[in-house]
């Protein structure tokens, strides 16, 4: 197989072999993500709000590019 723009062959990249610890960490992250998404879906829908993620979760509030800590 060659590159479209040149006659150089495309290098085939071997897939990375993950260690058992890395596989376990990815599985744990996927499980946490499912729990987080389920909890987020259970929240009531905000009407008339700013939209997007809750800005107070980082301890600050941003409106029109200005941030204020509280």
Backbone as JSON Lines, residues from 0, in Angstrom:
{"i":0,"aa":"X","n":[0.86,-1.17,0.0],"ca":[0.0,0.0,0.0],"c":[0.9,1.23,0.0]}
{"i":1,"aa":"X","n":[0.54,2.22,-0.83],"ca":[1.34,3.43,-0.91],"c":[0.48,4.65,-0.6]}
{"i":2,"aa":"X","n":[1.15,5.71,-0.23],"ca":[0.49,6.98,0.04],"c":[0.0,7.57,-1.28]}
{"i":3,"aa":"X","n":[-1.14,8.24,-1.27],"ca":[-1.71,8.84,-2.48],"c":[-0.79,9.87,-3.1]}
{"i":4,"aa":"X","n":[-0.14,10.67,-2.27],"ca":[0.66,11.78,-2.76],"c":[2.11,11.43,-3.04]}
{"i":5,"aa":"X","n":[2.5,10.23,-2.77],"ca":[3.89,9.84,-3.04],"c":[3.94,8.34,-3.3]}
{"i":6,"aa":"X","n":[5.1,7.91,-3.73],"ca":[5.28,6.49,-4.0],"c":[5.84,5.75,-2.79]}
{"i":7,"aa":"X","n":[5.95,6.45,-1.64],"ca":[6.49,5.82,-0.45],"c":[5.44,4.89,0.14]}
{"i":8,"aa":"X","n":[5.86,3.72,0.58],"ca":[4.89,2.81,1.21],"c":[4.44,3.35,2.57]}
{"i":9,"aa":"X","n":[3.18,3.12,2.91],"ca":[2.65,3.53,4.2],"c":[3.08,2.5,5.23]}
{"i":10,"aa":"X","n":[3.58,3.0,6.36],"ca":[4.01,2.09,7.43],"c":[2.79,1.53,8.14]}
{"i":11,"aa":"X","n":[2.78,0.25,8.35],"ca":[1.72,-0.39,9.11],"c":[2.08,-0.3,10.58]}
{"i":12,"aa":"X","n":[1.19,0.24,11.39],"ca":[1.45,0.41,12.81],"c":[0.8,-0.73,13.56]}
{"i":13,"aa":"X","n":[1.59,-1.39,14.37],"ca":[1.07,-2.47,15.19],"c":[0.2,-1.89,16.29]}
{"i":14,"aa":"X","n":[-0.93,-2.51,16.58],"ca":[-1.75,-2.01,17.69],"c":[-1.01,-2.15,19.02]}
{"i":15,"aa":"X","n":[-1.2,-1.17,19.9],"ca":[-0.54,-1.21,21.2],"c":[-1.12,-2.34,22.03]}
{"i":16,"aa":"X","n":[-0.25,-3.01,22.73],"ca":[-0.67,-4.05,23.66],"c":[-0.76,-3.4,25.03]}
{"i":17,"aa":"X","n":[-1.95,-3.41,25.6],"ca":[-2.15,-2.78,26.9],"c":[-1.85,-3.76,28.02]}
{"i":18,"aa":"X","n":[-1.29,-3.24,29.07],"ca":[-1.02,-4.07,30.24],"c":[-2.34,-4.36,30.95]}
{"i":19,"aa":"X","n":[-2.38,-5.38,31.8],"ca":[-3.59,-5.67,32.56],"c":[-4.04,-4.48,33.42]}
{"i":20,"aa":"X","n":[-3.09,-3.73,33.97],"ca":[-3.44,-2.56,34.78],"c":[-4.1,-1.49,33.92]}
{"i":21,"aa":"X","n":[-3.6,-1.29,32.7],"ca":[-4.2,-0.29,31.8],"c":[-5.59,-0.72,31.38]}
{"i":22,"aa":"X","n":[-5.77,-1.99,31.08],"ca":[-7.11,-2.5,30.73],"c":[-8.08,-2.31,31.89]}
{"i":23,"aa":"X","n":[-7.61,-2.59,33.09],"ca":[-8.46,-2.45,34.28],"c":[-8.82,-0.98,34.49]}
{"i":24,"aa":"X","n":[-7.86,-0.08,34.3],"ca":[-8.12,1.35,34.46],"c":[-9.13,1.84,33.44]}
{"i":25,"aa":"X","n":[-9.02,1.38,32.19],"ca":[-9.98,1.77,31.17],"c":[-11.37,1.25,31.48]}
{"i":26,"aa":"X","n":[-11.46,0.03,31.99],"ca":[-12.76,-0.54,32.36],"c":[-13.37,0.24,33.53]}
{"i":27,"aa":"X","n":[-12.56,0.6,34.51],"ca":[-13.06,1.38,35.65],"c":[-13.53,2.76,35.2]}
{"i":28,"aa":"X","n":[-12.81,3.38,34.29],"ca":[-13.19,4.7,33.78],"c":[-14.51,4.62,33.0]}
{"i":29,"aa":"X","n":[-14.67,3.55,32.21],"ca":[-15.91,3.38,31.47],"c":[-17.09,3.19,32.42]}
{"i":30,"aa":"X","n":[-16.88,2.46,33.5],"ca":[-17.95,2.25,34.49],"c":[-18.3,3.57,35.19]}
{"i":31,"aa":"X","n":[-17.27,4.34,35.57],"ca":[-17.53,5.64,36.2],"c":[-18.28,6.57,35.25]}
{"i":32,"aa":"X","n":[-17.91,6.52,33.96],"ca":[-18.57,7.36,32.96],"c":[-20.04,6.98,32.84]}
{"i":33,"aa":"X","n":[-20.35,5.67,32.85],"ca":[-21.75,5.24,32.78],"c":[-22.54,5.72,33.99]}
{"i":34,"aa":"X","n":[-21.96,5.62,35.18],"ca":[-22.63,6.07,36.4],"c":[-22.86,7.57,36.34]}
{"i":35,"aa":"X","n":[-21.85,8.33,35.9],"ca":[-21.97,9.79,35.8],"c":[-23.06,10.18,34.8]}
{"i":36,"aa":"X","n":[-23.07,9.53,33.63],"ca":[-24.06,9.86,32.61],"c":[-25.47,9.51,33.07]}
{"i":37,"aa":"X","n":[-25.61,8.41,33.8],"ca":[-26.93,8.04,34.32],"c":[-27.41,9.05,35.36]}
{"i":38,"aa":"X","n":[-26.5,9.5,36.23],"ca":[-26.87,10.49,37.24],"c":[-27.22,11.82,36.58]}
{"i":39,"aa":"X","n":[-26.48,12.19,35.55],"ca":[-26.74,13.44,34.84],"c":[-28.08,13.39,34.11]}
{"i":40,"aa":"X","n":[-28.42,12.22,33.55],"ca":[-29.69,12.07,32.84],"c":[-30.87,12.12,33.8]}
{"i":41,"aa":"X","n":[-30.65,11.76,35.07],"ca":[-31.72,11.76,36.06],"c":[-32.04,13.15,36.58]}
{"i":42,"aa":"X","n":[-31.16,14.13,36.34],"ca":[-31.39,15.49,36.82],"c":[-32.55,16.12,36.04]}
{"i":43,"aa":"X","n":[-33.3,16.99,36.69],"ca":[-34.39,17.66,35.97],"c":[-33.83,18.59,34.9]}
{"i":44,"aa":"X","n":[-34.62,18.81,33.86],"ca":[-34.2,19.68,32.77],"c":[-34.36,21.13,33.22]}
{"i":45,"aa":"X","n":[-33.31,21.9,33.05],"ca":[-33.34,23.31,33.43],"c":[-34.03,24.1,32.32]}
{"i":46,"aa":"X","n":[-34.98,24.92,32.7],"ca":[-35.71,25.74,31.72],"c":[-35.3,27.19,31.9]}
{"i":47,"aa":"X","n":[-34.9,27.79,30.81],"ca":[-34.51,29.2,30.86],"c":[-33.13,29.43,31.42]}
{"i":48,"aa":"X","n":[-32.33,28.39,31.54],"ca":[-30.98,28.53,32.07],"c":[-29.98,28.89,31.0]}
{"i":49,"aa":"X","n":[-28.72,28.9,31.39],"ca":[-27.65,29.25,30.47],"c":[-27.35,28.13,29.48]}
{"i":50,"aa":"X","n":[-27.65,26.9,29.85],"ca":[-27.31,25.76,29.01],"c":[-25.9,25.28,29.29]}
{"i":51,"aa":"X","n":[-25.63,24.07,28.93],"ca":[-24.3,23.52,29.14],"c":[-24.08,23.04,30.57]}
{"i":52,"aa":"X","n":[-22.84,22.76,30.88],"ca":[-22.48,22.25,32.2],"c":[-22.62,23.34,33.26]}
{"i":53,"aa":"X","n":[-22.83,22.91,34.48],"ca":[-22.98,23.83,35.61],"c":[-21.65,24.53,35.86]}
{"i":54,"aa":"X","n":[-21.57,25.86,35.7],"ca":[-20.29,26.54,35.85],"c":[-19.8,26.58,37.29]}
{"i":55,"aa":"X","n":[-20.67,26.39,38.24],"ca":[-20.25,26.43,39.64],"c":[-19.48,25.21,40.07]}
{"i":56,"aa":"X","n":[-19.39,24.19,39.22],"ca":[-18.7,22.97,39.64],"c":[-17.2,23.17,39.8]}
{"i":57,"aa":"X","n":[-16.64,24.22,39.22],"ca":[-15.22,24.49,39.37],"c":[-14.96,25.59,40.4]}
{"i":58,"aa":"X","n":[-16.01,26.05,41.05],"ca":[-15.83,27.07,42.07],"c":[-15.78,28.49,41.51]}
{"i":59,"aa":"X","n":[-16.15,28.66,40.25],"ca":[-16.22,30.01,39.7],"c":[-17.42,30.1,38.76]}
{"i":60,"aa":"X","n":[-17.74,31.31,38.38],"ca":[-18.89,31.56,37.53],"c":[-18.43,32.47,36.41]}
{"i":61,"aa":"X","n":[-18.79,32.13,35.17],"ca":[-18.33,32.9,34.02],"c":[-19.55,33.4,33.27]}
{"i":62,"aa":"X","n":[-19.6,34.7,33.03],"ca":[-20.66,35.31,32.24],"c":[-20.02,36.3,31.28]}
{"i":63,"aa":"X","n":[-20.27,36.14,30.0],"ca":[-19.74,37.02,28.95],"c":[-18.22,37.16,29.07]}
{"i":64,"aa":"X","n":[-17.53,36.08,29.35],"ca":[-16.08,36.09,29.39],"c":[-15.46,36.57,30.68]}
{"i":65,"aa":"X","n":[-16.29,37.01,31.64],"ca":[-15.75,37.46,32.93],"c":[-16.0,36.38,33.97]}
{"i":66,"aa":"X","n":[-14.99,36.08,34.75],"ca":[-15.09,35.04,35.76],"c":[-15.04,35.67,37.13]}
{"i":67,"aa":"X","n":[-15.92,35.2,37.99],"ca":[-15.88,35.66,39.39],"c":[-15.87,34.44,40.3]}
{"i":68,"aa":"X","n":[-14.99,34.47,41.26],"ca":[-14.93,33.38,42.24],"c":[-15.91,33.64,43.35]}
{"i":69,"aa":"X","n":[-16.47,32.57,43.86],"ca":[-17.36,32.71,45.0],"c":[-17.18,31.57,45.94]}
